[in-house]
Amino acid sequence: MKKEKNIQKVSFKLSDQWYDSTIDLKRVYSSVHSNAKSYGSSANQLVNEMFANLLELAFQKKIKLTSPFTITDYGCGQSKAVNILAEVVAANAEKIAVLLEIGKSFNEIMKEMSPKIKKADEKAISFLPAQSVYGQILVQRYDIGIPEYSEKPEKKADVVFCNDVFEHIPEAEIPVFIGGLEEAGKYIFASISLRDAVNYMAIPEKMLWENAQKVDMPSGIILTKDDSGDYIFSLHVSILPQERWQEILGKNWRLLPAQDYTAVSAMNFQPSAEYQASKRELISQLGFADFIPFPTKLGSRYEKDPILWRRTALMQPQKHIQKLNALEGYPESTFKEKERQESLDFFAYIGAKVRKENGIWRIEEMPDFLDKLTCLEVLSKTDAATDAEVQENAKKIIRLGF
């Protein structure tokens, strides 16, 4: 099996001259992990969905929850999700097995186990060892960007979770990455983001010059400078549509709706009819995971990072259009109505025009909305607004979870 190079080609312009260079992604991710305490923890919002995936394996009798088995978190980052999952399943394996045996649906089991997952989440420690044992379950963690997890586990796992990793791999290297993933374990579940990253790294110009070459036309990811003079490098290097991911993964993989509506779930075996039928209902029950919340400046990390604030704010319209399109696959329900209305309220407030044609939502007109959202946030946080319309819009912002 070929080894992953973890090298991304980039392009930048200086004095009307284009240059190509390369960035060592392992170096980038090691730096980001060491400087950001919460980076790579997004999977913490997906524990319930991951639990449903284990239920599917037990339902298909591919694993036995009451017998020893191994889980590897591949590209785990700083997420504690897989450890929370293992703790709850190990402690309740016999009960879960009985519930499956008597024909309880995934959703019924989820309702019973969700409070236990929440309780385990609340007491989970922030940093975990490379290996942990929970009753009959061995958990292994692997991530090239964290020294403690950078060695691939020797033991092949029964189950592999790979959340929000694929999009960090250069497209040319994804087949090699998939090969390594398939070597790591038998049954694989992945969450693949379909959008740009909120997080970024500022690349000093001198770092780019290490491998820079003059070119007539750029051939890598184009970098632009920020006000500080550094180049901005997005941490998602493969932003591909769902159809392209299916093509890359191949016919043995199945793509399904994800709790993160800006992503897609992938699994390397055929899901049962019961699992597929319950997937959207399960998400309706759990609610969507919003990985791009509106970046309120007051008292948050965005207050001291204007680049991060702007990146996140500019993603809001695309986030909502992706949610509207994801909702088209759901049956009519109070969940669908609420989520759809919240997105339409957002577009109405910023003055954007959207329409649905042939079941697909599109943005037709997008005004400059950043100043409006900034002012509204300040007003809503300081109670400085007296105008009734402004107060009502401030309530909408709060209701939308911004």
C-alpha positions, 0 to 999 in steps of 0.5 A: 500500500502506498504511503500518503504524502500529505502534500498540497499544491498551492498557488500565489501571486506576487507582483503580477507573477504566479508561483506554485508551491507546496504545503506539508499538511502534517505540519499544518495540522500539527500546528493547528492542533497545538494552538487550538484546544477545540480544533478537530472536536466537531464529531462530538456533535455526532455521537448519537448518529454514530450510536445509530451506526453501531446499532445497524452493525448489531442489527445486521449481526456484523458485530455482537455488542456483548462480545469483545470488539475494537473501534478505531477513530481514524483522524480523530482530532481532539474529539471525544465522541468515540470514547463516549460512545464506547462507554455507553455501549459497553455499560448497556450492551445487554439491554441494547441487544435485548431491545434489538432482539424484541424488534425495537426500532433504532429510534426507540432505542435512541430515545432511551439511550440519548440521556445516557450519552448526554450524561457521559458527554458531560463528564468525559475528560478533554484529552484521551490516551491513544488506547482505552478499554471500556468493558468489552470494547477497545478504542484506538485513536489515530491522527497524524496531526497529534503526536500522541495519536500519530502511530497507526494502531497495529490491531485491525478494528471491527469498526472504524469511524472517520469523521470530517477527514476526507475533505482534508486530503488532497484529491489526488491522494484520496484513493491511497487514503481510502486504502489505508482506511480499509486496512484499518478496519472492516466496517467503516463509517465516515462523515464527509463535508461538502463545503469550505472550512470555517477554520484556516491557517495563516501561512507566512510568505517565507514558508511558501518560498521554500518550494516556490516555482514561477509558473505562467498559470496557477495549478494549485489551490489559490491563496490570497493575502489577509491584512497582516500580509500572511496567505490564508489557507483553508483547512478543507482542500477537497471540496467536492460534490456528493456525486464526485465522492461516490465516484471516488469511493466506488460501488461498494460504498453507500452515501446517505443523509448526515446529521450535518446537513452540509455533509454526507454520511458514507459506509462501506457496506450495504445498509439495511432497509430498516436503517435507511428508512429510519435515517431521516426520521432519526435526524429529525428526532436528534436535530441537525448539527450546525457546524457553522453557527453565526459568529457572534463577536461579543465575548467569543473567539471571533472578537479577536479574529476578524478573519475567522469572523468574516469567513464564518459570516460569509458562509451563512447564506450557503449554509442555509441553502444547503439546509433547504436542499437537504430538507427536500428529502425529508417528509413533511413534519414539524421538524422540517417546517421549523428548519425551513422557516428559520432559513427562509427568515434568515434570507428575508432579513438579509434581503436575499432572494431565493427560489425553488425550482424542480425541487432545488433551492437556489440563491438568485440575489445576494446583497452585502449583508455583513454590516447588517448582521454585525449591527443586529448582533450588537443591538441584540446583545446590548439591548440598545435597540428600541425600534420594534422591528429591530427588536423582532429581528434580534429575536429571530437571530437568537431563535436561529441559534446565531 
